[in-house]
Amino acid sequence: MQKQGQQHSVPFKPAGAPAGGLSPTHPALGSSALALAVAVTAPTVFGDESSIATAQGNAIEIVEVYGDANAPYKALRSGDSRRLADLAATPVTMDILTQTQIQDSGKSDLKEIVSAQAGVTLGTGENGNAFGDRYIIRGQEARSDVFVDGLRDPGMTTRESFATEQIEITKGPSGTFAGRGSSGGAVNSVTKQASPDYDFGIVDAGFGTDDFYRIVLDTNMAISDTSAVRINALKADETVPNRDGIERSREGLLLAGYTRPTDQLTFIADAYYLSADDVPDLGSFFLRDERRPYRNIPVYAQSNDFLDSEVLSLTLRSEYEVSDTLRLTGALRWGQTENEYIATGARGTTRDASDPLAPGADTISLSTHQGWQEVDYQAAQFLAHWDTTLAGLDTRWVFGIEYMNETVDNGVFDITTNGESNCIVGGRRGASAGYCVLDGEGNEVPEIRNLMQRSFLRAGLDAQFEVETVSAYFMDTIELSDKWQLFLGMRLDDYDYSNATSGRGGDQTYQFSDTLTSGNIGLVYAFNDEGNVYLNLSTANNINGGESDLGANCGYGGLCGDPDQARLADPERSDNIELGTKWKLLDDRLLATAALFQITKSDVMESVGDDYSTLGTLNTGENRVQGVEFSLSGAITDKLSVQMSAALMDSEVRESFVEENVGLALSNFADESLYLQLRYQPTEKLAFGGSYTYQGEMYGGQPDTAAGYDQETGQYSIVVPSYGVFDLFANYYATEKLNFRLNVGNVTDKEYWTAAYRSGSFMYLGDARSVRASVVLEF
C-alpha cells in the first residue's frame, strides 16, 4: 500500500504543534496566504498530524489519519483543527468512531452508526415527515446539527459512511464550535482525503440475505511527491430484512485532490455525490388499550412509495503556514440536496358504524404522507491559528470567521388515489372512505401493496426558508502550568431569517434578525501523564423556527403565529455544566472517560393552543437533563479491543405553558443506553467479535418538550419498549491482499422499535436479522 521507503506509521505529534511543512495527509487542510484565504474563504477543520496506517496481522491496511496504530478502535484526536488538544485532554465528552470500528460493526448509514451510541436516540418527523436523519443527543433535538469536516451540512437527507474517515459525536451544548442549534451536541463526519504518501486500491464487495449487495472502491494515487488524487465509490442495494418490498439503494462518489505547490502552501479539493432511492417504511403503531406496539405488522407500503435523496457538494480548502507560530486556513463549499417522498402510514382503528362489511370491527387503515425539499447552500470559513506567549504563559489561539447561506424550498405533491376503497373509518373529520389492511374477520386482504393506486404530480411550495449567518469567534488554550490547562471560547452568530409559509392559518412571511452569543470555558487538571479531571461550562442558542423542513407547522421546530410575535421571541438557550475525568490506561492503549453533566434548556418554544389550530410558539418552556456517561475506546490487550459508551440520564420539564407538563420526561428520551463492541484477534489471520446495543424505555411526543401523558390513568400515552440487540462479526485475513468479513446483524432476530410519533400512529422498526459476507481485495 505504501510508497517505497515509507513506514507504516509516524510518531504522533503533540496536538496543535506547528506543522513545519504540513503533513500531506492532513484531512482537511485549509487556506493560503491571507489575501488568498479570504478570497477562497471556505469551510475547513482538521488536524495536522500525519496519517497512521493500521494493519493487524495480514489485514489490509486502513489509513486512520487520527487513529492509533496499536489500537484499531482508538482515535487520538478530533479531525477538527480548532480542537487543539488530543482527545484525552479535551474537556468535553466525545465519541469518536474509527474506520475499523465502523467496518466491524457492519453499519453503513450515518443514522444507524450514530444512533447506536449511548445518549443518542432517534426522533420522528411531523405527520410522517420522512426527510433524512433525526438525532436526539442528550435529550435535545439535533437533526440540523450535522456537520461534514466541521461545516454544517444543511437539509434533511440520507447520509452514508463510504467516504468517511471517522465520525465524531460531541456531547453537550457546542455553540462555540457549531453555532446556532447544537443544544445537546453535534455530529461531525470527517471525509477521506488524498495523500501523496500512499498508493493503494481497495475493493470491498459484500453480498448477503435479503438481496443485499454493497461494493465500495477506495483508491489513492500519488501523482508526485506533492500531489495526489483519491476516488471513493459506492454501489449498494438491499431489501430491508423481513420486510419484502421495503428497499434501500445507494450510489455514491467522492473525488478528492491534493497538491502542495510550496512547503508552506497546500490545496485540497473534493466533490461529493450521493443518491439514495428507498421504499420507506413508517413501521408499526401503538395499541393504547394494550399499551404496546402492534407486532408483526405486514408490509403495507404501496407499490409506488418512494423516498429519494440526492446530494452534491464541492469543497475547496487551502492552508498557508506563515511561520512556525502562525497558520492560516480557509475553505469554500457549495452544495445542493434534493429530497422527496411519498410514504404510507398505518394506524389501528375500527370500522365506522356505517361500514357495509363489518361495522365496529378492528382494522388497520392506511394514510398518505408526502413532501419534497430542495436545499442550496454556500459556506465560507477562515481560520487563523496563532501560537504565542502571553504573560509568560504558552497560549494557542484560533480566530475564526464564517459565512453560511441556506435556502430551502419545501413543497407538496398533488396526489390522486385511484384504488377502490374497501372500508369506512372514522377520524377527526368524521367517517370517510378508506383503505384497510384487514378484512371484517381480521385477516389480511389480498394485494395490500396495490390498494391505493396513487398517481401524483409535484405541486407548489408551502414554505421558502432562508437563513444567512455571519459568525466570528475565538478559542484559546492556555498552559497555566505543567498540570493546569485552561480552554476558552466565545462566538457571535449574526443572522437574517426569512420564511414565507402557507398553512392552516393562511400565508405568512416571517422575517427577523438577531445576534446569538455562545461560549465555553474548560479547566483541566492533570494528575500525571495518564489521568486528569476537568470542569466544562458551555452554552448554545437556537432560533425560533430554526428547523428548515417544517414550514408553518407549529410542532417539531416549525414556525407559526403572528410574524411580529415571532420576531420578538427570544432564542432558546442551553447551559451545560460537566465534570469529568479521562485516563490513558494500559500503556496509553485504552482511553477511559467518565462525566457528570447537567443541561438546562430555557426559553423553549412551545405551541400555545392545540396541535392543529395554535396561537403561535412562545418562549414558555424549560427542561433539564442530568446524567452520567462512561466510555472506553482502544485496546485492553494486544489481542482484545473495545469501544463502549454508556449513559444514565434523567429528563424533566421544569416550566411549561401547560402546567400538567411540569415534572414529565422529555419525549423519545432513554434514561439508560449502552453500546459495547469487542474485537478479539487470536492470530494474524483471524479476528472476531460482536456488539450489544441497549436502549431503555422511551415515550412518544414532540422534540424538546414533554412526552404525551394521560392524566386520567397516570401513565405516559405512547411507550417505546426497551430493547437489546446483538450483532456478530468475523474477519479472516487470507493474505495481505485478500481478506474476508462476515457480519450477522440482530443475531436473535428481535423485533424492536426505535422511535414513536406523538400520536403513536407510527413507530419505526429496527432491522431484523441479516447475514452478510464481504471480500476485501487490495490491488
KEMAR-277196 format. One record per residue (C-alpha): x, y, z. Coordinates in steps of 0.1 Angstrom, whole numbers, padded with zeros to 4 digits, always signed. Each point is the difference from the previous one (the first is absolute). Example, Ala and Ser with C-alpha at 12.3 -4.5 7.8 and 13.67 -1.06 7.14 Angstrom:
// residues 2
+0123-0045+0078 +0014+0034-0007 
END
This chain:
// residues 779
+0000+0000+0000 +0027+0024+0009 +0026+0016-0022 +0035-0013+0000 +0019+0008+0031 -0029+0013+0021 -0009-0013+0034 -0033-0014+0012 -0004+0028+0025 +0016+0032+0011 +0007+0014+0034 -0031+0017+0014 +0005+0038+0001 -0013+0019+0031 -0034+0014-0007 +0002+0035-0014 +0038-0002-0006 +0012+0021-0030 +0001-0020-0031 +0034+0010-0014 -0012-0010-0035 -0035-0013+0002 -0006-0037-0001 -0012-0010-0034 -0026-0021+0015 -0016+0027+0020 -0037-0008-0006 -0014+0035-0002 +0027+0024-0004 -0009+0036-0008 +0011+0033-0012 +0027+0017-0018 +0014+0035+0006 -0023+0024+0017 -0013+0016-0032 -0004-0033-0016 -0017-0015+0031 -0025+0028+0000 -0007-0004-0037 -0002-0038+0004 -0019+0003+0032 -0013-0035+0006 -0009-0026+0026 +0029-0019+0015 +0009-0016+0032 +0026-0027+0006 +0030-0010+0019 +0037+0001-0010 +0014-0034+0007 +0010-0025-0027 -0021-0030-0008 +0003-0032+0019 -0005-0032-0020 -0016-0026+0022 +0008-0036-0008 -0008-0030+0022 +0019-0031-0012 -0009-0007-0036 -0028+0025+0001 +0000+0024-0029 +0012+0034+0012 -0026+0026+0009 +0014+0036+0000 -0012+0015+0033 +0011+0036-0001 -0009+0006+0037 +0002-0036+0011 +0024-0020+0022 +0020-0026-0018 +0000-0022+0032 -0037+0003+0007 -0024-0002-0030 -0030+0013+0019 +0018+0030+0015 +0002+0035-0015 +0027+0023+0013 -0018+0032-0008 -0028+0018-0017 +0002+0008-0037 -0010+0036+0008 +0032+0021+0000 -0017+0024+0024 +0002-0027+0027 +0037+0005+0008 +0004-0026+0027 +0000-0038-0005 -0032-0018+0010 +0013-0010+0034 +0006+0036+0009 -0032+0015-0015 -0024+0012+0027 -0032-0014-0016 -0016-0034-0007 +0007-0011-0035 -0006-0034-0016 +0023-0004-0030 -0006-0030-0022 +0028-0013-0021 -0002-0016-0035 +0009-0034+0015 -0027+0002+0026 -0026+0010-0025 +0009-0028-0024 +0000-0026+0027 -0035+0012+0011 -0015-0007-0034 -0018+0033+0000 +0002+0024-0029 -0027+0028+0002 +0010+0028+0023 -0034-0003+0018 +0006-0036+0011 +0036+0007+0010 -0007+0030+0021 -0033-0011+0016 +0017-0032+0013 +0022+0021+0024 -0011+0008+0035 -0018+0032+0006 -0013+0002-0035 -0035-0009-0011 -0021+0005-0031 -0030+0022-0005 -0029+0000-0024 -0012+0027-0025 -0032+0019+0002 -0029-0018-0016 +0023-0027-0014 +0026+0024-0014 +0026-0024-0013 +0028+0025-0008 +0033-0012+0011 +0017-0009+0033 -0015+0012+0032 +0023-0002+0031 -0007+0009+0036 +0032+0005+0020 -0003+0001+0038 -0037+0006-0004 +0004+0030-0024 -0011+0001-0036 +0031-0002-0023 -0013-0006-0035 +0015+0032-0013 +0033-0004+0019 +0017-0023-0024 +0034+0012-0014 +0024-0012-0027 +0036+0009+0006 -0011+0025+0026 -0025+0019-0021 -0038-0003+0003 -0016-0025-0024 -0035+0016-0004 -0031-0017-0012 -0017-0032+0011 +0017-0027-0021 +0013-0036+0001 +0037-0001+0010 +0025-0028-0007 +0034-0011+0013 +0017-0013-0031 +0023+0031-0003 +0004+0006+0038 +0033+0001+0018 -0016+0001+0035 -0032+0010+0017 +0000+0024+0030 -0029+0004+0024 +0004+0030+0023 -0022-0002+0031 -0013+0032+0017 -0008+0035-0014 +0027+0009-0026 -0009+0035-0011 +0036+0013-0002 +0009-0027-0026 -0033-0006-0016 -0019+0033+0001 -0038+0001+0003 -0017-0032+0011 +0022-0027+0015 -0019+0001+0033 +0008-0036+0009 +0031-0005-0022 +0009-0005-0036 +0012-0026-0025 +0030+0006-0022 +0010-0023-0029 +0036+0002-0011 +0005-0006-0037 +0028-0022-0015 +0025+0021-0019 +0028-0006-0025 +0037-0004+0011 +0032-0003-0019 +0013-0023+0027 -0019-0030-0013 -0009-0020-0031 -0027-0025+0006 -0032-0014-0014 -0026-0019+0020 -0033-0016-0010 -0024-0011+0027 -0028-0021-0015 -0028-0013+0022 -0029-0023-0006 -0027-0014+0023 -0035-0009+0009 -0029+0022-0011 +0015+0006-0034 +0028+0020+0016 +0031+0012-0019 +0024+0028+0007 +0031+0008-0020 +0024+0027+0011 +0032+0012-0018 +0027+0020+0018 +0031+0008-0020 +0027+0026+0006 +0025+0009-0027 +0031+0021+0006 +0007+0020-0031 +0032+0014+0015 +0016+0006+0034 -0023+0031+0004 -0032-0010-0019 -0026-0028+0002 -0035-0009-0008 -0024-0023+0017 -0032-0017-0011 -0027-0015+0022 -0030-0016-0017 -0031-0018+0013 -0027-0022-0015 -0024-0018+0024 -0034-0014+0001 -0021-0021+0025 -0034-0010+0010 -0006+0009+0037 +0002-0033+0019 -0033-0017+0005 -0018+0029-0018 -0004-0011-0036 -0007+0030-0022 +0018+0025+0023 +0033+0008-0017 +0031+0021+0003 +0023+0009-0029 +0031+0021+0001 +0024+0014-0027 +0029+0023+0011 +0032+0016-0012 +0027+0021+0016 +0028+0015-0021 +0028+0016+0020 +0031+0017-0010 +0031+0013+0019 +0029+0022-0011 +0028+0018+0019 +0016+0025-0024 +0024+0012+0028 +0010-0012+0034 -0023+0026+0015 -0031-0001-0023 -0024-0029-0004 -0032-0004-0020 -0027-0027+0005 -0032-0004-0021 -0027-0026+0000 -0033-0006-0018 -0026-0022+0018 -0031-0016-0015 -0026-0023+0016 -0032-0014-0014 -0023-0019+0024 -0032-0016-0015 -0021-0017+0027 -0034-0015+0005 -0008+0014+0035 -0016-0018+0028 -0018+0019+0028 -0001-0032+0021 -0026-0010+0025 -0024+0019+0023 -0009+0001+0037 -0029-0019+0015 -0012+0023+0027 -0023-0025+0017 +0027-0026+0002 +0028+0025+0005 +0024-0015-0025 +0009+0002-0037 -0018-0021-0025 +0022-0029-0007 +0009-0017-0033 -0018+0026-0021 -0002-0010-0037 +0018+0021-0026 -0025+0026-0011 +0021+0025-0019 -0016+0006-0034 +0016-0012-0032 +0010+0036-0011 +0011+0013+0034 +0035+0016-0001 +0025+0019+0021 +0027+0016-0023 +0029+0021+0010 +0027+0015-0021 +0030+0019+0014 +0028+0019-0018 +0027+0021+0015 +0032+0016-0011 +0027+0010+0025 +0033+0019-0004 +0024+0004+0028 +0034+0016+0004 +0026+0004+0027 +0029+0024+0003 +0027-0003+0026 +0012+0036+0006 +0025-0011+0026 +0005-0026+0027 -0025+0018+0022 -0026+0013-0025 -0021-0021-0024 -0029+0012-0022 -0027-0023-0013 -0030+0007-0022 -0027-0020-0018 -0030+0005-0023 -0029-0024-0004 -0030+0000-0023 -0027-0026+0003 -0034-0012-0011 -0023-0026+0014 -0033-0012-0015 -0024-0021+0021 -0035-0013-0008 -0022-0027+0013 -0035-0015-0001 -0004-0025+0029 -0029-0020+0013 -0009-0001+0037 -0021-0025+0019 -0021+0005+0031 -0022-0022+0021 -0036+0010-0001 -0035-0015-0002 -0024-0001-0030 -0027+0027+0003 -0035-0009+0008 -0009+0008-0036 +0025-0025-0014 -0020-0025-0021 +0023-0030+0006 +0008-0001+0037 -0011+0030+0020 +0020+0004+0033 +0027-0026-0010 +0036+0007+0009 +0021+0007-0031 +0032+0018-0012 -0006+0030-0023 +0025+0016-0023 +0009+0037-0004 +0022+0021-0023 +0030+0021+0010 +0020+0020-0025 +0022+0030-0008 +0030+0012-0018 +0029+0022+0009 +0028+0018-0020 +0030+0014+0019 +0027+0023-0013 +0028+0012+0022 +0033+0019-0002 +0026+0000+0028 +0033+0017+0007 +0024-0003+0029 +0032+0018+0008 +0022-0011+0030 +0032+0014+0014 +0020-0023+0024 +0024+0020+0021 +0024-0015+0026 +0015+0026+0022 +0010+0009+0036 -0020+0025+0021 +0010+0009+0035 +0025-0028+0000 -0027-0026-0009 -0001-0021-0031 -0032+0007-0019 -0015-0014-0032 -0026+0022-0016 -0025-0008-0027 -0018+0030-0016 -0029-0008-0024 -0023+0017-0024 -0028-0019-0017 -0027+0007-0025 -0030-0023-0007 -0030+0004-0022 -0028-0026-0001 -0030+0002-0023 -0026-0028+0003 -0031-0004-0021 -0026-0024+0015 -0029-0012-0020 -0027-0026-0005 -0014-0024-0026 -0034+0000-0015 -0011-0036+0006 -0030-0018-0015 -0010-0034+0016 -0014-0022-0027 -0006-0032+0019 -0034-0011+0011 -0007+0006+0037 -0006-0032+0020 -0012+0014+0034 -0015+0030+0017 +0019+0013+0031 -0004+0029+0024 +0024+0029+0005 +0002+0036+0011 -0022+0011-0028 -0026-0028+0004 -0005-0032-0020 +0017-0004-0034 +0009-0026-0026 +0033-0016+0008 +0024-0028-0008 +0003-0028+0026 +0026-0027+0003 -0023-0024+0019 -0033-0013-0012 -0031-0003+0022 +0013-0032+0016 +0035+0014+0008 +0018-0017-0029 +0024+0018-0023 -0017+0011-0033 +0016-0010-0033 +0024+0023-0018 +0006+0023+0029 +0027+0019-0019 -0024+0009-0028 -0030+0012+0020 +0004+0038-0005 +0014+0001-0036 +0012+0036+0003 +0009+0023-0028 +0018+0033+0007 +0016+0032-0013 +0024+0023+0018 -0020+0031+0011 +0009+0033+0014 +0019+0013+0030 -0013+0001+0036 +0031+0017+0014 +0030+0020-0012 +0026+0000+0027 +0033+0020+0001 +0026+0007+0026 +0031+0021-0006 +0025-0001+0028 +0033+0017+0006 +0020-0013+0029 +0032+0011+0019 +0016-0018+0028 +0032-0007+0019 +0013-0029+0020 +0031-0001+0022 +0019-0028+0017 +0022+0013+0029 +0027-0021+0017 -0004+0013+0035 +0026-0024+0014 +0013-0035-0006 -0033-0013+0015 -0026+0026-0008 -0015+0009-0034 -0027+0026-0007 -0023-0001-0031 -0019+0031-0009 -0023+0008-0029 -0027+0025-0011 -0021+0003-0031 -0024+0025-0016 -0025-0011-0027 -0017+0028-0017 -0029-0013-0022 -0027+0012-0023 -0030-0023-0001 -0030-0002-0024 -0027-0026-0004 -0029+0004-0024 -0026-0026+0010 -0034-0013-0010 -0020-0019+0026 -0033-0003+0019 +0004+0036+0010 +0004+0012-0035 +0031+0016-0016 +0025+0015+0023 +0035+0015-0004 +0023+0000+0030 +0031+0022-0001 +0023+0009+0029 +0037+0004+0009 +0020-0005+0032 +0034-0007+0014 +0006-0032+0020 +0028-0002+0025 +0015-0033+0011 +0031-0009+0020 +0019-0027+0019 +0026-0002+0027 +0018-0032+0010 +0025-0006+0027 +0022-0032+0000 +0022-0012+0028 +0024-0028-0008 +0008-0023+0029 +0028-0015-0022 +0007-0010-0036 -0028-0025+0002 -0030+0017+0017 -0018+0032+0004 -0032+0016+0013 -0018+0028-0017 -0028+0025+0004 -0018+0014-0030 -0027+0027-0004 -0015+0005-0034 -0030+0016-0016 -0020-0001-0033 -0030+0018-0015 -0026-0008-0026 -0024+0023-0018 -0038-0002-0003 -0009-0020-0031 +0036-0011-0005 -0010-0034-0015 -0001+0003-0037 -0025-0028-0008 -0031+0010+0019 -0013+0032-0016 -0031+0013+0018 -0004-0031+0022 +0001+0010+0037 +0014-0032+0012 +0034-0017-0004 +0019+0033-0003 -0021+0017-0026 -0013+0036+0001 -0035+0013+0003 -0021+0028+0015 +0003+0037-0006 +0032+0012-0018 +0005+0028+0025 -0003-0024+0029 +0026-0023-0016 +0023+0030-0006 -0001+0010+0036 +0006-0035+0014 +0033-0008+0017 +0023-0028-0012 +0000-0033+0019 +0031-0002+0023 +0018-0031+0013 +0024+0001+0029 +0022-0029+0008 +0023-0009+0029 +0021-0032-0002 +0025-0014+0025 +0020-0028-0015 +0032-0021+0001 +0021-0017-0027 +0026-0026+0004 +0026-0015-0024 +0003-0036+0012 +0021-0031-0009 +0030+0019-0015 -0023+0025-0017 -0018-0026-0020 -0034+0005+0017 -0018+0033+0007 -0026-0001+0028 -0023+0030+0007 -0028+0008+0025 -0020+0032+0002 -0028+0014+0021 -0021+0026-0018 -0030+0023+0001 -0017+0017-0029 -0026+0027+0006 -0019+0012-0030 -0020+0032+0006 -0023+0022-0021 -0011-0032-0018 -0025+0006-0028 -0034-0016+0007 -0031-0002-0021 -0027+0020+0019 -0034-0014-0009 -0009-0034-0013 +0021-0019-0024 -0017+0012-0031 -0014+0035+0006 +0026+0017+0021 +0004+0035+0012 +0037-0002-0008 +0033-0011+0015 +0011+0018+0032 +0031-0001+0023 -0019-0018+0027 +0020-0032+0006 +0030-0011+0020 +0014-0035+0003 +0030-0016+0016 +0020-0032-0006 +0024-0014+0026 +0021-0030-0003 +0033-0019+0000 +0018-0014-0030 +0028-0025-0003 +0022-0011-0029 +0028-0023-0009 +0019+0000-0033 +0032-0018-0010 +0017-0033+0008 -0002-0019+0032 +0027-0024-0011 +0020-0006-0032 -0029-0021-0012 -0031+0015+0016 -0015+0034-0011 -0030+0018+0014 -0023+0029-0008 -0026+0007+0026 -0023+0028+0010 -0026+0000+0027 -0024+0027+0013 -0023+0002+0030 -0022+0031-0004 -0031+0017+0014 -0021+0026-0017 -0026+0023+0014 -0022+0028-0013 +0004+0028+0025 -0022+0027-0015 -0028-0001-0026 -0030+0019-0012 -0019-0032+0007 +0004-0004+0038 -0007-0037-0002 +0032-0005-0020 +0022+0012+0029 +0019-0030+0015 -0005-0022-0030 +0029-0017-0020 +0010+0012-0035 -0013-0019-0030 +0021-0026-0018 +0025+0001+0029 +0016-0031+0014 +0011+0001+0036 +0025-0029-0005 +0020-0008-0031 +0030-0021-0008 +0022-0009-0029 +0028-0026+0003 +0021-0013-0028 +0028-0026+0006 +0026-0013-0025 +0023-0029+0007 +0029-0009-0023 +0016-0033+0011 +0022-0004-0031 +0013+0021-0029 -0027-0015-0022 -0031+0001+0022 -0019+0026+0018 -0036-0002+0013 -0023+0017+0024 -0034+0015+0005 -0020+0029+0013 -0029+0006+0023 -0024+0030-0002 -0024+0007+0028 -0025+0028+0002 -0024+0005+0029 -0037+0007-0002 -0010+0033-0017 -0033+0019-0004 -0014+0016-0031 -0005+0037-0006 +0014+0032-0016 +0037+0007+0003 +0013+0022+0029 -0033-0002+0019 -0019-0023+0023 -0009-0035-0012 -0037-0006-0004 -0017-0008+0034 -0034-0012+0009 -0010+0018+0032 -0030-0023+0006 +0021-0032+0000 +0032+0015+0013 +0020-0016-0028 +0019+0012-0030 -0021-0003-0031 +0024-0015-0025 +0027-0024+0011 +0030-0012-0020 +0011-0032+0018 +0037-0004+0010 +0020-0023-0021 +0034-0018-0003 +0015-0011-0033 +0030-0022-0006 +0022+0002-0032 +0029-0023-0009 +0030+0003-0024 +0030-0020-0011 +0030+0009-0021 +0023-0025-0018 +0032+0015-0014 +0009-0026-0026 +0030+0020-0014 +0012+0036+0002 -0021+0007-0032 -0031-0021+0007 -0022+0002+0031 -0035-0013+0008 -0026+0013+0024 -0033-0014+0013 -0026+0021+0018 -0032-0012+0017 -0023+0027+0010 -0027-0004+0027 +0011-0036+0007 -0031-0009+0021 -0023+0015-0027 -0017+0022+0027 -0029+0022-0010 +0006+0035+0014 -0010+0036-0005 +0023+0031-0001 -0023+0030+0002 -0037+0010+0002 -0021+0028-0014 -0019+0021+0025 -0033-0017-0007 +0014-0035-0003 -0013-0003-0035 +0034-0012-0011 +0030-0015+0017 +0032-0006-0018 +0012-0036-0002 +0036-0012+0005 +0015-0024-0025 -0006-0037+0004 +0028-0026-0004 +0024+0003-0029 +0031-0019-0011 +0026+0016-0023 +0033-0013-0013 +0027+0024-0015 +0031-0005-0020 +0026+0027+0003 +0027+0001-0027 +0030+0023-0003 +0014+0006-0034 
END
